[in-house]
Amino acid sequence: MQGDAPKPDGQVAYAVKGNWVDQIAPAWSRPYLRLSRADRPIGTWLLLIPCWWGLALAILWDASPRWEDVWIAVACALGAWLMRGAGCPWNDISDRHYDGAVERTRSRPIPSGQVTVKGAVIWMVLQALVSFVILLSFNRMAIWMGILALLPVAIYPFAKRFTWWPQVFLGLAFNWGALWAWTAHTGALHWPAVALYFAGICWTLFYDTIYAHQDTEDDALIGVKSTARLFGANTPTWLRRFIVGTVSLMALAVILALDLADNYWALGIALVGPWAMGWHMTWQLRIFDAENNPRLLQLFRLNRDTGLIPLIFFILAALI
């Protein structure tokens, strides 16, 4: 666990090189933006993409795109940025006694002393309040779905202390947007959105197991559980299962959302999405190396592109 000390300029060790926070953000704001992972945007993408899946599939389901869908898409982006920004302080406050003992995370703002716990709480609450104001612009069902989203978010930081499957709880939290965006468009929850939600959870199990392999040695020493530690040398087998689950459940969501008799071209195009996503995940599996941390981080970040692939085909299908 002996790693480099936090960088004197406060940069997080595994932040994206040349990111805007470290380059152009005002100096006073940098610790808080780092706390929100603004220098590591992949998490925002992974939170946002299921929202856009849900919206696109809902538009396909009722074949009624509306101007307010533009606001839903924009609100998804704003909400993903703000709620990730609020969720990360909660995670880091909960993990502050662990992060300092793990080489990869000891440079985060709280364990490195850049931000106090009190400051982190205030920053978290401010972002959550702005998110709530945005939420109030939607229908009642979407408002309640947004409030319910706080439950898996609250539980996730503690999951790795009582289960070997904390990635399931991350999946529950990170893919809630698929349910929310569907209800924001339709005003109700339907089975296609549920199937899409579980597809997203399988996807999260795939990419976060890869991510967790970076910390297996430190996690074993401090007693933190993860699917990476649970699977060990069998990780490729489990990753393959998560690929099958992702593709199958997303294809089911598409089939449930679209009536073959109504528009078989739209159905065919939309079904290419999960198939192409599965091929991208399979390619990641082929170059997966549990002992190569730079490769693991690269693969994790590549999942932004993975998630955008089916979205492209959902949008194309909606244009038919």
C-alpha positions, -999 to +999 in steps of 0.1 A: +000+000+000+030+023-001+023+047-029+032+081-040+022+110-017-006+133-030+007+157-056+015+191-042-008+209-067-037+188-055-043+168-087-058+134-083-034+107-094-057+090-119-074+121-133-077+126-170-045+143-181-049+179-191-085+180-178-102+214-176-104+214-138-066+213-134-060+236-163-085+265-163-108+262-133-103+289-106-079+277-079-105+280-051-129+257-070-106+229-079-107+209-047-146+208-049-147+200-086-122+172-080-144+160-051-173+158-077-150+140-101-153+167-127-117+159-136-128+123-143-159+127-165-164+090-173-186+085-143-210+113-155-212+096-189-220+062-173-247+079-153-261+099-182-261+072-210-289+050-194-310+081-191-308+087-228-314+050-235-347+053-215-358+085-233-350+071-268-367+038-261-398+056-247-400+077-278-398+045-299-425+029-277-452+055-282-439+069-315-446+104-302-415+126-300-423+160-285-405+192-280-403+186-242-381+156-250-354+181-257-357+194-221-357+159-208-325+151-226-309+183-213-322+177-178-307+142-180-272+158-187-276+184-160-289+159-135-262+134-143-235+160-137-251+174-105-261+141-090-228+125-097-213+156-082-234+152-051-230+114-049-192+115-050-189+136-018-212+112-001-191+082-013-159+099-002-172+110+032-183+074+038-150+060+026-126+086+040-110+061+064-104+036+035-093+060+007-062+071+026-051+034+028-055+027-009-027+039-033-050+048-061-074+069-040-052+086-013-049+117-035-087+123-035-096+157-019-108+144+015-080+120+024-054+144+010-067+172+032-079+196+004-115+195+015-129+190+050-159+167+057-180+198+066-171+214+033-179+182+014-213+180+031-222+216+021-210+210-015-231+178-017-262+195-004-259+225-028-257+202-058-286+181-046-308+211-041-301+224-077-310+189-090-342+189-070-352+222-085-347+207-120-367+176-110-397+197-100-402+207-137-414+171-145-445+151-140-454+136-106-443+101-114-409+114-126-405+134-094-412+104-072-388+083-093-361+109-088-366+109-051-365+071-049-332+072-068-316+085-035-321+051-018-295+031-039-272+061-039-273+062-001-266+025+003-239+020-023-208+033-004-215+008+024-222-022+002-186-032-001-185-037+037-213-063+038-215-080+003-191-093-023-214-078-049-212-040-043-213-035-081-249-046-080-257-016-058-237+006-081-257-007-110-290-001-092-279+036-087-262+043-120-290+029-142-319+044-124-320+071-151-333+046-176-365+043-154-366+080-147-363+092-183-389+067-194-414+080-168-405+116-176-416+110-212-445+086-207-458+096-172-457+059-161-434+029-158-437+000-182-419-033-187-395-022-215-380+003-191-376-024-164-358-047-189-336-019-200-328-011-163-316-047-157-296-046-189-278-015-176-271-033-143-254-062-161-234-036-181-223-019-148-213-053-134-191-057-165-173-024-164-170-019-127-156-054-122-129-044-146-124-011-127-123-029-093-094-051-104-071-021-100-075-022-062-077-059-054-045-060-034-053-030-013-089-041-009-078-075+005-055-058+030-083-035+044-111-059+041-131-043+013-152-067-008-158-065-046-167-087-075-131-085-087-119-101-055-148-126-056-142-137-092-104-137-092-090-158-120-126-166-131-133-129-140-133-135-178-160-161-174-182-138-154-175-109-177-188-131-206-219-138-186-225-100-180-221-095-218-248-121-225-271-105-198-266-070-211-273-079-248-302-103-240-320-079-216-315-049-239-328-068-269-358-078-247-365-042-239-364-033-276-388-061-285-412-051-257-411-015-267-417-020-304-445-039-322-431-059-352-463-054-371-461-016-367-426-010-380-403-039-386-376-017-400-374+003-367-373-029-347-345-043-368-324-012-366-330-008-328-320-045-323-286-038-339-278-016-309-275-043-282-258-066-307-231-040-316-227-031-279-221-068-272-194-069-298-177-039-283-178-055-248-165-088-263-135-069-278-128-054-243-128-089-229-103-101-254-077-075-243-086-076-206-056-081-183-062-081-146-026-074-138-023-043-161-038-013-142-033+012-171-052-012-194-079-017-168-085+021-165-084+024-203-111-003-207-133+012-180-132+046-197-139+030-231-174+021-218-186+056-226-183+045-263-198+012-254-230+028-240-233+053-268-235+025-295-270+013-288-282+049-283-271+057-319-292+028-332-322+038-310-321+073-325-318+060-360-348+037-354-368+066-341-362+085-374-377+057-395 
